[in-house]
Amino acid sequence: MSALLDVDALRVTYGGVIAVSDVSFAVTEGAVVGLIGPNGAGKTSTIDALTGYHPPAGGSVYFDGRDITHLRSHLRARRGLSRTFQSVELFDDLSVEENLMVASEDTGIVHALRDLVLPLRPVSRDGVRWALGLCGLEDVADRMPGELSHGRRKLVGVARALARRPRLVLLDEPAAGLDTDESHELGRRLRTLPAEGVSVLLVDHDMGLVLGACDEVVVLDFGKTIARGTPHQIRNDPAVLAAYLGSATEAPEHAA
């Protein structure tokens, strides 16, 4: 399978602090790849650089064979690169479906001018309905976010990232605050995304979710890559056990 996302020697700095140092990995088409590591390892900094929210200090990022290293975030989104954030930032005065509709809308000067000329143009809800179905949210489409459990709100965040039908979605801590059953359900739904044409880069501390849902896992520590491989390889890697997972008995088996 060809690399949909190709990251080479990525470097991210904040002032004089190096958050990510020469990190390289790839996400192939149709894969679910995990990116894990201790707090402060550089995981979110990596996602920010890949999606255009923070400029890289070095290295290159290619998406679908094109150099997007310095492309703005909204242009990356138009090419099919989407993300979630650690905090669930939903519009509480809009319904679940309306939250997804806002995310599915094109932005930019051209589209704004088109809306001025054709203010009543029909809005396609195909992507919204598709995302609601993938995340099992059809029954709450008309509900307000404040009426939902934390777990369902997190799923709304995932669905919102899917509403534009991206080719790759980067999920930043989607299982944070979920109970075991909700995490299992999230893992099951993530495994269905490649069949729908969506590859996944997953950042999470829930090792049951990551090791159960991912085809490959990349491990960071202090901004550097210390291991990469299958979940089985990562679960038994001495460097990963020492830096992050602890003893082998603490690295959970989990079927998503």
C-alpha positions in Angstrom: 0.0 0.0 0.0 1.2 3.5 -0.8 1.9 6.1 1.9 -1.0 8.5 2.2 0.9 10.6 4.8 4.7 10.6 4.7 6.5 12.4 7.5 10.3 12.8 7.2 12.6 14.2 9.9 9.9 16.4 11.4 11.2 18.9 13.9 8.9 21.2 16.0 10.2 23.9 18.3 8.6 26.4 20.7 11.2 29.2 21.2 14.3 27.4 22.2 12.5 24.2 23.3 12.6 21.2 21.0 9.2 19.4 21.2 9.7 17.0 18.3 13.1 16.0 17.0 13.6 14.4 13.5 10.5 12.1 13.7 9.7 10.0 10.6 6.8 7.7 10.0 4.1 7.0 7.4 0.4 6.2 7.3 -0.5 4.0 4.4 -3.8 4.1 2.7 -6.4 2.1 4.7 -4.3 1.9 7.9 -5.0 2.8 11.5 -1.7 4.0 13.0 -1.2 4.8 16.7 1.1 7.5 18.0 1.8 7.0 21.7 4.2 8.1 24.4 4.4 9.7 27.9 3.0 13.1 28.6 5.3 15.7 27.0 6.6 13.2 24.4 5.6 15.5 21.5 2.4 13.7 20.3 0.1 16.8 20.1 2.9 18.9 18.8 3.3 16.4 16.0 -0.4 16.6 15.1 -0.3 20.4 15.2 2.6 20.4 12.7 0.9 17.8 10.5 -2.3 19.7 10.3 -0.8 23.2 9.9 -1.6 24.6 13.4 2.1 25.1 14.2 4.9 25.5 11.6 7.6 22.9 11.6 11.1 24.0 12.2 12.5 21.3 9.9 11.6 18.2 7.9 8.9 17.6 5.4 5.3 16.4 5.3 3.8 14.8 2.2 0.1 14.0 1.8 -1.1 12.0 -1.1 2.3 12.6 -2.8 2.2 16.3 -2.4 4.4 18.5 -0.2 2.1 20.2 2.4 4.9 21.1 4.9 4.0 24.8 4.8 0.4 24.6 3.6 -2.2 26.4 5.8 -4.5 24.3 7.9 -7.7 25.0 6.0 -6.0 24.1 2.7 -4.9 20.8 4.2 -8.4 20.1 5.3 -9.7 20.7 1.8 -7.2 18.1 0.5 -8.7 15.6 2.9 -6.7 15.9 6.1 -8.9 16.4 9.2 -8.3 16.3 13.0 -9.9 16.4 16.4 -8.7 18.2 19.5 -8.2 17.0 23.1 -10.9 19.2 24.5 -14.5 18.7 23.2 -15.2 22.2 21.7 -18.8 21.9 20.5 -21.3 24.7 19.7 -23.7 24.1 22.6 -26.4 26.3 21.1 -26.5 24.1 18.0 -27.8 20.6 17.6 -25.5 17.7 17.0 -26.4 17.7 13.3 -25.8 21.4 13.1 -22.4 21.1 14.7 -21.5 18.7 11.9 -22.9 20.9 9.2 -20.8 23.8 10.3 -17.7 21.6 10.1 -18.7 20.3 6.7 -18.9 23.7 5.1 -16.2 25.0 2.8 -14.5 28.2 4.0 -12.5 30.9 2.3 -13.1 34.0 0.2 -14.5 32.3 -2.8 -17.1 30.4 -0.9 -18.0 33.5 1.2 -18.6 35.5 -2.0 -20.6 32.6 -3.5 -22.8 32.7 -0.4 -23.4 36.5 -0.9 -24.5 35.9 -4.4 -26.4 32.7 -3.8 -27.5 32.9 -0.2 -30.2 30.3 -0.6 -28.0 27.7 -2.3 -28.9 24.2 -1.1 -26.5 22.7 1.5 -25.6 19.0 1.0 -26.0 16.9 4.2 -24.6 13.7 2.7 -21.3 13.9 4.5 -23.1 14.8 7.8 -25.5 11.9 7.5 -22.6 9.6 6.7 -20.5 10.7 9.7 -23.5 10.4 12.0 -24.1 6.9 10.8 -20.4 5.9 11.2 -20.4 7.2 14.8 -23.8 5.8 15.7 -25.2 9.2 16.4 -28.4 9.2 14.3 -30.6 8.9 17.4 -29.2 12.1 18.9 -28.8 14.2 15.7 -31.5 16.7 16.9 -30.3 16.8 20.5 -28.1 19.6 22.0 -24.6 18.7 23.0 -25.2 19.6 26.6 -27.9 16.8 26.8 -25.4 14.1 25.9 -23.0 12.0 28.0 -19.3 12.8 27.9 -18.8 9.7 25.8 -21.3 10.7 23.2 -19.9 14.2 23.1 -16.5 12.8 22.3 -18.1 10.8 19.4 -19.7 14.0 18.1 -16.1 15.5 18.0 -15.0 12.5 15.9 -18.1 12.7 13.7 -17.4 16.4 13.1 -13.9 15.6 11.9 -15.4 13.1 9.5 -18.2 15.3 8.2 -16.1 16.5 5.2 -15.3 12.9 4.3 -11.5 13.2 4.8 -9.0 10.7 3.5 -7.1 10.8 6.8 -8.3 11.8 10.2 -5.9 12.6 13.1 -7.6 11.8 16.5 -6.0 13.5 19.5 -7.1 11.7 22.7 -10.6 10.7 21.6 -10.9 8.2 24.5 -10.0 10.6 27.3 -12.7 10.3 29.9 -14.4 7.3 28.4 -15.3 4.2 30.4 -14.2 0.7 29.3 -17.4 0.0 27.3 -17.2 3.4 25.5 -13.6 2.8 24.7 -14.4 -0.6 23.2 -17.2 0.9 21.1 -14.9 3.7 19.9 -12.3 1.1 18.9 -14.9 -0.9 17.0 -15.9 2.2 15.1 -12.4 3.2 14.3 -11.8 -0.2 12.7 -14.6 0.4 10.3 -13.2 3.7 8.9 -10.6 2.2 6.4 -13.4 0.4 4.7 -15.1 3.8 4.2 -12.0 5.3 2.7 -10.7 7.0 5.8 -7.2 6.2 7.2 -6.5 7.0 10.9 -3.7 8.4 13.0 -4.6 7.9 16.6 -3.1 9.5 19.6 -4.3 8.2 23.0 -3.2 7.0 26.4 -5.7 4.2 26.4 -3.4 1.3 25.5 -6.2 -1.1 25.2 -7.7 1.1 22.5 -4.4 1.7 20.7 -3.0 -1.8 20.8 -6.4 -3.3 19.9 -7.4 -0.9 17.1 -4.1 -0.1 15.3 -2.2 -1.9 12.6 1.0 -0.2 13.5 2.2 1.9 16.5 4.8 4.7 16.6 6.2 5.5 20.1 7.7 8.9 21.0 9.7 9.8 24.1 11.2 13.3 24.7 10.3 14.2 21.1 12.1 11.3 19.5 11.0 8.0 18.0 12.0 5.1 20.3 10.1 2.3 18.6 7.7 1.5 15.8 6.0 -1.8 14.8 2.9 -3.9 15.2 1.0 -3.8 18.5 2.5 -7.2 19.4 6.0 -5.9 18.8 5.4 -2.6 20.7 3.8 -4.5 23.6 7.0 -6.4 24.1 9.6 -3.8 23.2 12.1 -3.3 26.1 12.5 0.4 25.3 8.8 1.0 25.2 8.2 -1.0 28.4 10.9 1.1 30.2 9.8 4.5 28.9 6.0 4.1 28.9 4.2 0.8 29.3 5.9 -0.4 32.4 6.1 -4.2 32.9 4.9 -6.5 30.2 2.0 -7.5 32.4 0.8 -3.9 32.4 0.6 -3.7 28.6 -3.1 -4.7 28.0 -4.5 -7.0 25.4 -7.6 -5.5 24.0 -9.8 -6.6 21.1 -11.6 -3.6 19.6 
